[in-house]
């Protein structure tokens, strides 16, 4: 079996077989562990203590923030698909109705991002953990279903088939009082979900995996239990520039969660140009 996800094979299964088999194929390539980097702030930032406390509390409660797409740092999220206006007009569709409909769908899907890299990724520490002053969490993946690999593409995809098929299937289900949408709906919805996990190829260094979380009442975001999304905390990594009081808080949280905790460092006398980690707590949660 191939060790690398093949997007063309995934698409072929989705198109010619079934959406369930396509999802099963995708699930095979979601890693067993994923990483997420978090910033911690200092007095240079407004309300830094309040912001840090939110992160500490979420970590301690084994929760994670899932965000609306327009709250993310990349303003071009969820924009892989672009409407083929010429084809839509030629088919008699009202473009404004389709665009309104799809914006409603985008607003109903929250996300958070993980990396398939390791805890010693220097760019991720710099970009997402406040230049190494934050922390990184290693999660064990127990349920790969809501997780998707991110694809990195040079161009967007122009489409008319996907939006009109989803729209038609939903209208049909509501008109016929159907309890379940059609197979066609699930197939094209899977295409749409994949489009939400596409970014420009310049982001490829992140090796990102994305959680898609449906919502009705929280378009800006909400806290969710990691157990609910099929994950658990395995280890915490403290940045090598993380301040003493924040470092101590992370140690106390690791004790409460009974998880591993490590500290990142750079060996000034090694030829290896990379971060390394050393364990902070040994057996019986004693400092090493």
Backbone as JSON, one array per atom type, in Angstrom:
{
  "sequence": "XXXXXXXXXXXXXXXXXXXXXXXXXXXXXXXXXXXXXXXXXXXXXXXXXXXXXXXXXXXXXXXXXXXXXXXXXXXXXXXXXXXXXXXXXXXXXXXXXXXXXXXXXXXXXXXXXXXXXXXXXXXXXXXXXXXXXXXXXXXXXXXXXXXXXXXXXXXXXXXXXXXXXXXXXXXXXXXXXXXXXXXXXXXXXXXXXXXXXXXXXXXXXXXXXXXXXXXXXXXXXXXXXXXXXXXXXXXXXXXXXXXXXXXXXXXXXXXXXXXXXXXXXXXXXXXXXXXXXXXXXXXXXXXX",
  "N": [[0.84, -1.19, 0.0], [0.48, 2.25, -0.74], [2.29, 4.85, 0.93], [1.67, 7.44, 0.84], [-0.79, 9.94, 0.56], [-2.96, 9.98, -2.2], [-4.32, 12.27, -4.15], [-5.59, 12.16, -6.63], [-6.38, 9.5, -6.79], [-8.15, 9.43, -4.64], [-10.14, 11.18, -5.62], [-11.01, 9.71, -7.82], [-12.14, 7.44, -6.59], [-14.19, 8.71, -5.22], [-15.71, 9.7, -7.34], [-16.35, 7.45, -8.92], [-16.98, 5.32, -7.27], [-17.94, 5.37, -4.16], [-18.85, 7.91, -1.78], [-18.41, 7.2, 0.86], [-16.44, 5.19, 0.71], [-14.4, 6.74, -0.32], [-13.89, 8.47, 1.82], [-13.02, 6.59, 3.69], [-10.66, 5.81, 2.45], [-9.24, 8.25, 2.61], [-9.0, 8.41, 5.42], [-7.09, 6.5, 6.02], [-4.7, 7.77, 5.72], [-4.44, 9.76, 7.53], [-2.37, 10.92, 10.07], [-1.31, 9.11, 13.04], [-0.57, 10.68, 15.13], [-0.73, 14.18, 15.75], [0.31, 17.64, 15.63], [0.05, 20.79, 17.32], [0.68, 24.23, 17.46], [0.9, 26.83, 19.86], [0.55, 30.27, 20.79], [1.99, 32.22, 23.49], [1.71, 35.22, 25.28], [3.28, 38.45, 26.12], [3.9, 41.51, 27.99], [3.98, 43.25, 25.86], [1.71, 42.95, 24.4], [-1.78, 43.69, 24.11], [-4.03, 43.0, 26.72], [-2.68, 40.63, 27.44], [-2.39, 38.82, 29.58], [-4.99, 37.91, 29.98], [-5.44, 36.67, 27.5], [-3.5, 34.63, 27.55], [-4.44, 33.19, 29.73], [-6.83, 32.13, 28.75], [-5.84, 30.21, 26.98], [-4.38, 28.51, 28.68], [-6.47, 27.56, 30.32], [-8.11, 26.23, 28.45], [-6.37, 24.2, 27.61], [-5.98, 22.84, 30.03], [-8.54, 21.91, 30.46], [-8.78, 20.13, 28.45], [-9.72, 21.03, 25.93], [-10.32, 22.59, 22.73], [-10.03, 25.35, 20.5], [-12.21, 25.94, 17.85], [-12.52, 27.59, 14.8], [-14.27, 30.15, 12.91], [-13.95, 30.52, 9.37], [-13.26, 33.08, 8.49], [-11.93, 34.14, 10.6], [-9.38, 33.26, 10.65], [-5.75, 33.37, 10.12], [-5.03, 33.55, 7.48], [-6.37, 35.33, 4.9], [-7.43, 34.16, 2.67], [-8.63, 31.76, 3.04], [-10.75, 28.9, 2.47], [-11.26, 29.42, -0.2], [-10.74, 27.97, -2.49], [-12.45, 26.95, -4.51], [-13.96, 28.63, -7.22], [-16.72, 30.32, -8.58], [-18.04, 29.31, -11.69], [-19.14, 31.53, -13.58], [-20.09, 31.97, -16.2], [-20.98, 29.44, -17.12], [-22.94, 28.95, -15.19], [-24.78, 31.03, -15.66], [-25.55, 30.33, -18.23], [-26.96, 28.07, -17.7], [-29.18, 28.89, -16.44], [-29.13, 29.47, -13.74], [-29.36, 31.48, -10.78], [-26.82, 33.45, -9.92], [-26.32, 34.99, -7.63], [-27.93, 33.74, -5.73], [-26.74, 31.21, -5.47], [-24.19, 31.95, -4.54], [-24.86, 33.18, -2.1], [-25.96, 30.99, -0.77], [-23.71, 29.29, -0.58], [-22.0, 30.8, 0.99], [-23.38, 30.71, 3.37], [-23.03, 28.0, 3.97], [-20.22, 27.87, 4.26], [-19.95, 29.46, 6.53], [-21.0, 27.78, 8.38], [-19.21, 25.82, 8.97], [-16.72, 25.16, 11.08], [-13.19, 25.34, 11.9], [-9.99, 23.97, 12.82], [-6.43, 23.89, 12.88], [-3.82, 21.53, 12.39], [-0.49, 20.15, 12.47], [1.38, 17.78, 10.61], [3.99, 17.59, 11.09], [6.89, 17.49, 13.31], [7.68, 18.17, 16.82], [9.89, 19.8, 16.64], [9.9, 21.74, 14.66], [11.16, 24.53, 13.37], [10.17, 26.87, 11.84], [7.37, 26.69, 12.42], [7.3, 27.02, 15.2], [8.2, 29.65, 15.25], [6.25, 31.06, 13.76], [3.72, 30.42, 14.83], [3.85, 30.1, 17.58], [4.51, 32.43, 18.89], [7.22, 33.21, 18.3], [8.75, 31.12, 19.55], [8.03, 31.45, 22.21], [5.79, 30.27, 23.16], [3.93, 27.23, 23.28], [3.75, 23.74, 22.32], [1.49, 21.19, 21.42], [1.18, 17.72, 21.37], [-1.0, 15.56, 19.88], [-2.85, 12.56, 20.18], [-4.44, 10.75, 17.68], [-7.56, 9.41, 17.64], [-9.84, 9.16, 16.17], [-10.06, 9.51, 12.84], [-11.98, 10.6, 11.15], [-13.12, 13.37, 11.06], [-10.94, 14.77, 10.16], [-8.82, 16.16, 7.66], [-6.33, 15.95, 5.11], [-4.41, 18.77, 4.07], [-4.33, 20.25, 0.89], [-2.0, 21.57, -1.41], [-2.02, 23.95, -3.78], [-1.32, 25.47, -7.02], [-3.23, 26.92, -8.39], [-6.66, 28.08, -8.42], [-9.87, 26.34, -8.55], [-12.28, 26.38, -11.0], [-15.74, 26.08, -10.97], [-19.02, 24.81, -11.7], [-20.6, 22.64, -11.44], [-20.35, 21.41, -8.88], [-21.4, 23.3, -6.86], [-24.09, 23.58, -7.81], [-25.09, 20.99, -7.74], [-25.01, 20.31, -4.99], [-26.75, 22.26, -4.01], [-29.12, 21.63, -5.41], [-29.63, 19.03, -4.42], [-30.12, 19.5, -1.71], [-32.37, 21.17, -1.83], [-34.14, 19.4, -3.03], [-34.32, 17.43, -1.04], [-35.55, 18.85, 1.04], [-37.94, 19.62, -0.18], [-39.17, 17.2, -0.77], [-39.51, 16.2, 1.69], [-37.6, 14.45, 2.66], [-35.84, 12.16, 4.76], [-33.15, 11.74, 4.71], [-30.43, 13.19, 2.91], [-29.56, 12.75, -0.59], [-27.34, 10.29, -2.15], [-25.88, 11.63, -4.05], [-25.76, 14.18, -2.97], [-24.05, 13.77, -0.74], [-21.73, 13.0, -2.06], [-20.97, 15.33, -3.55], [-20.81, 17.13, -1.49], [-18.62, 16.15, -0.15], [-16.65, 16.74, -2.04], [-16.81, 19.5, -1.74], [-16.0, 19.83, 0.95], [-13.35, 19.03, 0.71], [-12.41, 21.15, -0.79], [-12.32, 23.12, 1.12], [-10.07, 22.52, 2.38], [-7.85, 23.29, 1.01], [-4.98, 25.11, 0.07], [-2.79, 27.77, -1.04], [0.23, 26.8, -2.69], [2.49, 27.86, -1.47], [2.24, 27.54, 1.24], [3.04, 25.04, 1.88], [5.03, 24.05, 3.56], [3.94, 23.71, 6.06], [2.66, 21.27, 6.28], [-0.09, 20.53, 6.76], [-3.0, 19.41, 8.56], [-6.49, 19.38, 8.73], [-9.2, 20.02, 10.84], [-12.65, 19.7, 10.38], [-15.53, 21.11, 11.56], [-18.88, 21.02, 12.06], [-21.34, 23.58, 12.66], [-24.12, 25.44, 14.05], [-24.92, 27.66, 15.53], [-22.65, 29.16, 16.15], [-20.89, 30.96, 14.41], [-18.44, 32.35, 14.52], [-16.74, 30.87, 16.08], [-15.93, 28.32, 18.57], [-15.32, 26.61, 21.72], [-14.38, 23.21, 21.87], [-14.54, 19.88, 23.13], [-11.68, 17.84, 23.1], [-11.95, 15.15, 23.25], [-14.46, 14.75, 22.18], [-13.99, 15.19, 19.47], [-12.43, 13.09, 18.89], [-9.72, 12.9, 19.79], [-6.75, 12.97, 21.87], [-4.63, 14.36, 24.41], [-1.23, 13.85, 24.24], [1.41, 14.77, 24.72], [3.11, 17.71, 25.97], [5.01, 20.42, 24.79], [7.36, 22.73, 25.77], [8.24, 25.95, 24.72], [11.56, 27.14, 23.88], [11.97, 29.75, 24.58], [9.99, 30.33, 26.33], [8.53, 32.03, 29.02], [9.36, 31.98, 32.59], [7.14, 31.87, 34.47], [5.06, 31.08, 32.81], [6.07, 28.7, 31.86], [6.08, 27.23, 34.25], [3.34, 27.09, 34.72], [2.5, 25.47, 32.62], [3.77, 23.11, 33.33], [2.37, 22.44, 35.67], [-0.15, 21.98, 34.56], [0.4, 19.78, 32.94], [0.95, 17.9, 34.91], [-1.59, 17.65, 36.06], [-3.04, 16.65, 33.89], [-1.7, 14.35, 33.55], [0.18, 13.84, 31.53], [2.96, 13.63, 29.22], [5.67, 16.0, 29.41], [7.85, 18.21, 27.83], [10.83, 20.16, 27.23], [11.97, 22.51, 24.89], [15.16, 22.97, 23.37], [18.23, 24.44, 22.17], [21.17, 23.12, 21.08], [24.15, 24.48, 21.51], [26.62, 23.45, 20.93], [26.46, 21.48, 19.13], [26.59, 19.97, 15.86], [24.22, 19.68, 14.63], [21.67, 21.49, 13.18], [19.15, 22.23, 14.6], [16.19, 22.16, 16.7], [16.02, 20.54, 19.87], [14.57, 18.27, 22.29], [14.0, 17.89, 25.79], [13.0, 15.93, 28.54], [10.88, 17.2, 31.05], [9.45, 16.34, 33.33], [9.87, 13.44, 35.24], [9.5, 10.03, 36.29], [6.68, 9.51, 38.43], [5.88, 12.13, 38.26], [7.94, 13.91, 38.96], [10.26, 16.64, 38.92], [12.87, 16.67, 36.55]],
  "CA": [[0.0, 0.0, 0.0], [1.22, 3.5, -0.79], [2.35, 5.55, 2.21], [1.36, 8.84, 0.59], [-2.15, 10.17, 0.08], [-3.04, 10.28, -3.62], [-5.56, 13.02, -4.35], [-6.26, 11.68, -7.84], [-7.05, 8.23, -6.45], [-9.28, 9.81, -3.8], [-11.17, 11.73, -6.51], [-11.53, 8.61, -8.65], [-13.03, 6.66, -5.73], [-15.36, 9.55, -4.95], [-16.49, 9.86, -8.56], [-16.77, 6.19, -9.53], [-17.35, 4.31, -6.28], [-18.87, 5.99, -3.22], [-18.22, 8.89, -0.89], [-17.96, 6.52, 2.08], [-15.16, 4.55, 0.42], [-13.41, 7.81, -0.47], [-13.54, 8.91, 3.17], [-12.21, 5.52, 4.29], [-9.32, 5.92, 1.86], [-8.63, 9.42, 3.23], [-8.71, 8.13, 6.82], [-5.89, 5.68, 6.12], [-3.5, 8.6, 5.63], [-4.37, 10.73, 8.64], [-1.38, 10.38, 11.01], [-1.76, 8.68, 14.37], [-0.32, 11.82, 16.02], [-0.66, 15.48, 15.11], [0.87, 18.68, 16.49], [-0.5, 22.13, 17.19], [1.5, 25.22, 18.14], [0.1, 27.88, 20.5], [1.33, 31.4, 21.31], [1.78, 32.84, 24.8], [2.09, 36.61, 25.06], [3.84, 39.21, 27.23], [3.37, 42.86, 28.18], [3.91, 43.99, 24.59], [0.42, 42.7, 23.79], [-2.94, 44.12, 24.86], [-4.75, 41.92, 27.43], [-1.9, 39.41, 27.25], [-2.66, 37.87, 30.66], [-6.3, 37.32, 29.69], [-5.29, 35.77, 26.35], [-2.76, 33.45, 28.0], [-5.3, 32.41, 30.62], [-7.75, 31.37, 27.89], [-5.13, 29.05, 26.43], [-4.11, 27.59, 29.78], [-7.73, 26.93, 30.75], [-8.53, 25.29, 27.41], [-5.46, 23.06, 27.68], [-6.25, 22.11, 31.26], [-9.85, 21.26, 30.32], [-8.72, 19.27, 27.24], [-10.57, 21.61, 24.91], [-9.6, 23.29, 21.67], [-10.86, 26.35, 19.83], [-12.44, 25.79, 16.42], [-12.77, 28.97, 14.39], [-14.84, 30.47, 11.62], [-12.87, 30.67, 8.4], [-12.85, 34.47, 8.36], [-11.16, 34.51, 11.78], [-8.05, 32.68, 10.53], [-4.73, 34.36, 9.76], [-4.95, 33.64, 6.02], [-7.66, 35.85, 4.42], [-7.85, 33.44, 1.46], [-9.14, 30.43, 3.41], [-12.03, 28.43, 1.91], [-11.47, 30.07, -1.49], [-10.19, 27.19, -3.59], [-13.44, 26.94, -5.58], [-14.52, 29.89, -7.69], [-17.9, 30.03, -9.39], [-17.98, 29.46, -13.14], [-20.33, 32.36, -13.81], [-20.59, 31.79, -17.56], [-21.76, 28.2, -17.18], [-24.12, 29.1, -14.35], [-25.74, 31.88, -16.38], [-26.06, 29.58, -19.36], [-27.86, 27.02, -17.22], [-30.35, 29.52, -15.85], [-29.0, 29.62, -12.29], [-29.14, 32.82, -10.23], [-25.51, 33.39, -9.27], [-26.37, 35.57, -6.28], [-28.52, 32.73, -4.84], [-25.72, 30.18, -5.22], [-23.14, 32.53, -3.71], [-25.42, 33.35, -0.77], [-26.1, 29.65, -0.23], [-22.42, 28.75, -0.21], [-21.45, 31.55, 2.11], [-24.04, 30.15, 4.55], [-22.38, 26.73, 4.29], [-18.88, 28.17, 4.78], [-20.1, 29.99, 7.88], [-21.48, 26.72, 9.26], [-18.15, 24.84, 9.16], [-15.58, 25.7, 11.82], [-11.98, 24.57, 11.64], [-8.72, 24.23, 13.49], [-5.37, 23.34, 12.04], [-2.75, 20.78, 13.01], [0.61, 19.84, 11.58], [1.91, 16.43, 10.64], [5.42, 17.68, 11.38], [7.24, 17.13, 14.68], [7.75, 19.3, 17.74], [11.1, 20.61, 16.45], [9.8, 22.52, 13.42], [11.51, 25.91, 13.71], [9.23, 27.87, 11.31], [6.08, 26.65, 13.11], [7.52, 27.68, 16.48], [8.33, 31.09, 15.03], [5.05, 31.67, 13.18], [2.48, 30.13, 15.56], [4.08, 30.04, 19.02], [5.09, 33.71, 19.3], [8.69, 33.15, 18.22], [9.26, 30.13, 20.51], [7.65, 31.79, 23.58], [4.57, 29.55, 23.49], [4.06, 25.8, 23.52], [3.25, 22.84, 21.28], [0.8, 20.01, 21.97], [1.12, 16.52, 20.54], [-2.29, 14.89, 20.08], [-3.07, 11.22, 19.62], [-5.67, 10.73, 16.88], [-8.35, 8.19, 17.82], [-10.88, 9.13, 15.13], [-9.6, 10.35, 11.74], [-13.07, 10.99, 10.25], [-13.3, 14.8, 10.8], [-9.65, 15.35, 9.78], [-8.5, 16.09, 6.24], [-5.05, 16.54, 4.73], [-4.51, 20.01, 3.29], [-3.69, 20.18, -0.41], [-1.35, 22.83, -1.76], [-2.24, 24.07, -5.22], [-0.9, 26.74, -7.61], [-4.37, 27.65, -8.97], [-8.0, 27.75, -7.93], [-10.68, 25.5, -9.42], [-13.53, 27.01, -11.42], [-16.73, 25.02, -11.01], [-20.45, 25.06, -11.67], [-21.25, 21.36, -11.14], [-20.38, 21.12, -7.44], [-22.39, 24.09, -6.12], [-25.47, 23.35, -8.24], [-25.5, 19.66, -7.29], [-25.31, 20.38, -3.55], [-27.94, 23.1, -3.87], [-30.27, 20.86, -5.91], [-29.89, 17.9, -3.53], [-30.72, 20.02, -0.49], [-33.72, 21.63, -2.17], [-34.94, 18.21, -3.27], [-34.58, 16.78, 0.24], [-36.51, 19.63, 1.82], [-39.21, 19.61, -0.89], [-39.77, 15.87, -0.69], [-39.56, 15.82, 3.1], [-36.76, 13.27, 2.81], [-35.13, 12.11, 6.03], [-31.71, 11.75, 4.44], [-30.08, 13.66, 1.57], [-29.2, 11.7, -1.55], [-25.92, 9.93, -2.33], [-25.29, 12.71, -4.84], [-25.47, 15.27, -2.04], [-22.86, 13.44, 0.04], [-20.57, 13.01, -2.94], [-20.54, 16.69, -3.86], [-20.43, 17.76, -0.22], [-17.24, 15.74, 0.11], [-15.84, 17.61, -2.89], [-16.79, 20.84, -1.14], [-15.14, 19.76, 2.13], [-11.96, 18.99, 0.26], [-12.04, 22.5, -1.22], [-12.04, 23.9, 2.32], [-8.75, 22.08, 2.88], [-6.86, 23.61, -0.02], [-4.29, 26.39, 0.24], [-1.76, 28.0, -2.04], [1.38, 25.92, -2.49], [3.5, 28.51, -0.64], [2.03, 27.11, 2.61], [3.27, 23.59, 1.94], [5.95, 23.7, 4.64], [3.21, 23.43, 7.3], [2.18, 19.88, 6.29], [-1.27, 20.75, 7.6], [-4.22, 18.61, 8.58], [-7.53, 20.32, 9.14], [-10.44, 19.51, 11.41], [-13.87, 20.39, 9.96], [-16.49, 20.93, 12.65], [-20.13, 21.72, 11.71], [-22.0, 24.34, 13.73], [-25.32, 26.18, 13.66], [-25.09, 28.91, 16.28], [-21.37, 29.79, 16.51], [-20.12, 31.16, 13.17], [-17.1, 32.88, 14.78], [-15.93, 29.85, 16.71], [-16.33, 27.81, 19.88], [-14.47, 25.6, 22.33], [-14.92, 21.85, 21.83], [-13.75, 18.88, 23.82], [-10.88, 17.04, 22.16], [-12.51, 13.81, 23.28], [-15.59, 14.76, 21.24], [-13.5, 15.13, 18.09], [-11.65, 11.87, 18.71], [-8.29, 13.1, 20.0], [-6.35, 13.12, 23.27], [-3.32, 14.99, 24.59], [-0.17, 12.9, 24.57], [2.58, 15.46, 25.27], [3.22, 19.17, 25.85], [6.38, 20.87, 24.57], [7.51, 24.13, 26.17], [9.17, 26.66, 23.86], [12.81, 27.42, 24.59], [11.92, 31.13, 25.05], [8.81, 30.49, 27.17], [8.89, 32.64, 30.3], [9.35, 31.1, 33.74], [5.81, 31.65, 35.05], [4.28, 30.3, 31.84], [6.65, 27.36, 31.89], [5.59, 26.56, 35.46], [1.92, 26.81, 34.55], [2.39, 24.32, 31.72], [4.17, 21.93, 34.1], [1.26, 22.1, 36.54], [-1.21, 21.42, 33.73], [0.84, 18.44, 32.54], [0.75, 17.03, 36.08], [-3.03, 17.4, 36.2], [-3.48, 15.81, 32.78], [-0.9, 13.13, 33.58], [0.76, 13.65, 30.2], [4.38, 13.95, 29.12], [6.0, 17.39, 29.12], [9.24, 18.37, 27.42], [11.28, 21.52, 26.99], [12.79, 22.61, 23.69], [16.42, 23.69, 23.55], [19.15, 24.42, 21.02], [22.5, 22.73, 21.55], [25.13, 25.39, 20.92], [27.87, 22.75, 20.62], [26.17, 20.38, 18.21], [26.56, 20.29, 14.44], [22.83, 19.62, 14.2], [21.03, 22.81, 13.18], [17.74, 21.96, 14.87], [15.77, 22.12, 18.09], [15.92, 19.24, 20.52], [13.68, 18.31, 23.44], [14.37, 17.11, 26.97], [11.84, 15.72, 29.4], [10.88, 18.0, 32.28], [8.95, 15.5, 34.41], [10.22, 12.03, 35.17], [8.52, 9.15, 36.91], [5.94, 10.07, 39.56], [5.71, 13.57, 38.05], [9.01, 14.65, 39.63], [11.1, 17.4, 38.01], [14.16, 16.03, 36.28]],
  "C": [[0.87, 1.24, 0.0], [1.19, 4.17, 0.58], [1.99, 7.02, 2.05], [-0.05, 8.97, 0.02], [-2.13, 10.61, -1.38], [-4.37, 10.97, -3.9], [-6.31, 12.54, -5.58], [-6.99, 10.37, -7.57], [-8.28, 8.51, -5.59], [-10.44, 10.31, -4.67], [-11.81, 10.65, -7.35], [-12.49, 7.74, -7.84], [-14.32, 7.42, -5.48], [-16.28, 9.61, -6.16], [-17.11, 8.54, -9.02], [-17.26, 5.14, -8.54], [-18.37, 4.91, -5.33], [-18.12, 6.96, -2.33], [-17.72, 8.24, 0.39], [-16.62, 5.84, 1.87], [-14.05, 5.58, 0.24], [-12.95, 8.31, 0.89], [-12.69, 7.86, 3.87], [-10.79, 5.55, 3.74], [-8.57, 7.1, 2.48], [-8.16, 9.13, 4.64], [-7.42, 7.33, 7.0], [-4.62, 6.54, 6.21], [-3.47, 9.74, 6.65], [-3.4, 10.16, 9.67], [-1.99, 10.0, 12.35], [-1.51, 9.78, 15.41], [-0.21, 13.09, 15.19], [-0.2, 16.52, 16.13], [0.16, 20.01, 16.24], [0.32, 23.08, 18.05], [0.63, 26.37, 18.63], [1.0, 29.03, 20.96], [1.01, 31.68, 22.77], [2.39, 34.24, 24.71], [2.7, 37.25, 26.3], [3.29, 40.63, 27.22], [3.35, 43.7, 26.91], [2.54, 43.89, 23.94], [-0.72, 43.16, 24.71], [-3.64, 42.89, 25.46], [-4.0, 40.58, 27.33], [-2.18, 38.37, 28.34], [-3.98, 37.15, 30.43], [-6.2, 36.31, 28.55], [-4.54, 34.5, 26.75], [-3.63, 32.56, 28.87], [-6.31, 31.58, 29.83], [-7.09, 30.09, 27.39], [-4.83, 28.03, 27.52], [-5.38, 26.84, 30.2], [-8.2, 25.89, 29.74], [-7.68, 24.03, 27.45], [-5.78, 22.2, 28.89], [-7.57, 21.35, 31.19], [-9.92, 20.32, 29.12], [-9.73, 19.72, 26.2], [-9.72, 22.33, 23.88], [-10.57, 24.23, 20.96], [-10.97, 26.03, 18.35], [-13.02, 27.12, 15.92], [-13.52, 29.06, 13.08], [-13.73, 30.8, 10.63], [-12.37, 32.1, 8.28], [-12.13, 35.0, 9.6], [-9.72, 33.99, 11.7], [-7.05, 33.7, 10.0], [-4.55, 34.51, 8.25], [-6.3, 34.12, 5.48], [-8.2, 35.11, 3.19], [-8.29, 32.01, 1.77], [-10.5, 30.19, 2.75], [-12.3, 29.02, 0.52], [-10.87, 29.29, -2.66], [-11.16, 27.15, -4.77], [-13.83, 28.38, -5.94], [-15.64, 29.57, -8.66], [-17.63, 30.26, -10.88], [-19.23, 30.21, -13.59], [-20.93, 32.16, -15.19], [-21.47, 30.55, -17.67], [-23.03, 28.3, -16.34], [-25.19, 29.94, -15.04], [-26.38, 31.1, -17.53], [-27.03, 28.49, -18.98], [-29.09, 27.57, -16.52], [-30.3, 29.69, -14.34], [-28.82, 31.09, -11.92], [-27.85, 32.78, -9.41], [-25.56, 33.92, -7.84], [-26.97, 34.58, -5.28], [-27.5, 31.66, -4.47], [-24.64, 30.73, -4.29], [-23.62, 32.73, -2.26], [-25.51, 32.0, -0.05], [-24.75, 29.12, 0.24], [-21.74, 29.53, 0.9], [-22.09, 31.06, 3.42], [-23.37, 28.83, 4.96], [-20.99, 26.97, 4.87], [-18.95, 28.64, 6.24], [-20.5, 28.89, 8.88], [-20.42, 25.66, 9.52], [-16.96, 25.52, 9.82], [-14.36, 24.8, 11.59], [-10.9, 24.9, 12.66], [-7.66, 23.42, 12.77], [-4.29, 22.66, 12.87], [-1.63, 20.58, 11.99], [1.0, 18.38, 11.73], [3.4, 16.41, 10.88], [5.69, 17.24, 12.81], [7.32, 18.38, 15.55], [8.97, 20.2, 17.5], [11.1, 21.4, 15.14], [10.01, 24.01, 13.72], [10.56, 26.95, 13.11], [7.88, 27.87, 12.03], [6.19, 27.26, 14.51], [7.56, 29.2, 16.3], [7.0, 31.72, 14.63], [3.81, 31.52, 14.06], [2.65, 30.1, 17.08], [4.83, 31.28, 19.49], [6.61, 33.64, 19.41], [9.29, 32.34, 19.37], [8.89, 30.44, 21.96], [6.38, 31.07, 24.02], [4.82, 28.08, 23.77], [3.46, 25.02, 22.36], [2.6, 21.65, 21.97], [0.82, 18.9, 20.93], [-0.16, 15.78, 20.89], [-2.25, 13.49, 19.48], [-4.42, 11.23, 18.92], [-6.37, 9.39, 17.06], [-9.44, 8.04, 16.76], [-10.46, 10.06, 13.99], [-10.72, 10.97, 10.9], [-13.18, 12.5, 10.02], [-12.03, 15.51, 10.34], [-9.36, 15.12, 8.31], [-7.08, 16.6, 6.01], [-5.28, 17.81, 3.92], [-3.72, 19.83, 2.0], [-3.15, 21.55, -0.77], [-1.32, 22.95, -3.28], [-1.75, 25.42, -5.75], [-2.06, 27.58, -8.12], [-5.67, 27.21, -8.31], [-8.74, 26.91, -8.97], [-11.99, 26.22, -9.73], [-14.57, 25.91, -11.6], [-18.15, 25.56, -11.05], [-21.18, 23.81, -11.18], [-21.41, 21.15, -9.63], [-21.41, 21.97, -6.7], [-23.83, 23.79, -6.52], [-25.97, 21.98, -7.79], [-25.83, 19.65, -5.8], [-26.61, 21.14, -3.33], [-29.19, 22.31, -4.27], [-30.63, 19.73, -4.96], [-30.55, 18.36, -2.24], [-32.15, 20.48, -0.72], [-34.65, 20.44, -2.35], [-35.31, 17.51, -1.96], [-35.63, 17.53, 1.04], [-37.89, 19.61, 1.17], [-39.94, 18.29, -0.74], [-39.88, 15.35, 0.73], [-38.75, 14.54, 3.34], [-36.01, 13.32, 4.14], [-33.63, 12.21, 5.83], [-31.47, 12.33, 3.06], [-29.62, 12.5, 0.69], [-27.71, 11.41, -1.53], [-25.2, 11.04, -3.08], [-24.91, 13.89, -3.94], [-24.18, 14.99, -1.27], [-21.6, 13.46, -0.82], [-20.07, 14.43, -3.18], [-20.22, 17.49, -2.6], [-19.0, 17.39, 0.16], [-16.28, 16.52, -0.77], [-15.7, 18.99, -2.26], [-15.9, 20.87, 0.1], [-13.67, 19.75, 1.76], [-11.51, 20.39, -0.17], [-11.73, 23.39, -0.03], [-10.68, 23.56, 2.91], [-7.68, 22.27, 1.82], [-6.28, 25.0, 0.24], [-3.29, 26.56, -0.9], [-0.51, 27.22, -1.68], [2.5, 26.55, -1.65], [3.4, 28.09, 0.83], [2.45, 25.66, 2.86], [4.16, 23.17, 3.11], [5.23, 23.32, 5.94], [2.77, 21.98, 7.41], [0.92, 19.78, 7.15], [-2.34, 19.68, 7.45], [-5.29, 19.45, 9.24], [-8.74, 19.57, 9.68], [-11.6, 20.35, 10.89], [-14.97, 20.06, 10.96], [-17.76, 21.7, 12.33], [-20.75, 22.42, 12.91], [-23.26, 25.0, 13.17], [-25.33, 27.58, 14.27], [-23.8, 29.66, 16.58], [-20.5, 30.04, 15.29], [-18.71, 31.68, 13.39], [-16.17, 31.86, 15.41], [-16.47, 29.42, 18.05], [-15.3, 26.84, 20.4], [-15.15, 24.24, 22.23], [-13.98, 20.92, 22.58], [-12.95, 18.06, 22.81], [-11.35, 15.58, 22.16], [-13.66, 13.69, 22.29], [-15.13, 14.6, 19.8], [-12.55, 13.95, 17.87], [-10.16, 12.03, 18.84], [-8.01, 13.12, 21.5], [-4.93, 13.68, 23.33], [-2.31, 13.93, 25.0], [1.0, 13.61, 25.26], [2.44, 16.97, 25.09], [4.7, 19.5, 25.7], [6.46, 22.37, 24.87], [8.56, 24.79, 25.27], [10.44, 27.07, 24.59], [12.93, 28.89, 25.01], [10.69, 31.38, 25.93], [9.22, 30.99, 28.55], [8.65, 31.7, 31.48], [7.98, 30.82, 34.3], [4.92, 30.86, 34.11], [4.78, 28.86, 31.78], [6.11, 26.58, 33.09], [4.13, 26.2, 35.34], [1.71, 25.58, 33.66], [2.78, 23.03, 32.44], [3.03, 21.47, 35.0], [0.1, 21.47, 35.76], [-0.87, 20.0, 33.3], [0.66, 17.45, 33.69], [-0.71, 16.65, 36.21], [-3.54, 16.46, 35.12], [-2.76, 14.47, 32.75], [-0.35, 12.8, 32.19], [2.24, 14.01, 30.24], [4.57, 15.45, 28.91], [7.5, 17.5, 28.89], [9.54, 19.85, 27.24], [12.19, 21.54, 25.77], [14.07, 23.38, 24.0], [17.25, 23.57, 22.27], [20.55, 24.17, 21.55], [23.56, 23.55, 20.81], [26.39, 24.67, 20.45], [27.66, 21.55, 19.68], [26.23, 20.87, 16.77], [25.14, 20.28, 13.89], [22.19, 20.99, 14.32], [19.53, 22.61, 13.38], [17.47, 22.04, 16.37], [15.78, 20.69, 18.59], [15.02, 19.38, 21.74], [14.24, 17.46, 24.57], [13.16, 17.04, 27.89], [11.97, 16.54, 30.68], [10.48, 17.16, 33.47], [9.36, 14.06, 34.19], [9.12, 11.19, 35.78], [7.91, 9.82, 38.15], [5.82, 11.59, 39.49], [6.74, 14.41, 38.81], [9.84, 15.39, 38.58], [12.43, 16.69, 37.81], [15.28, 17.06, 36.29]]
}
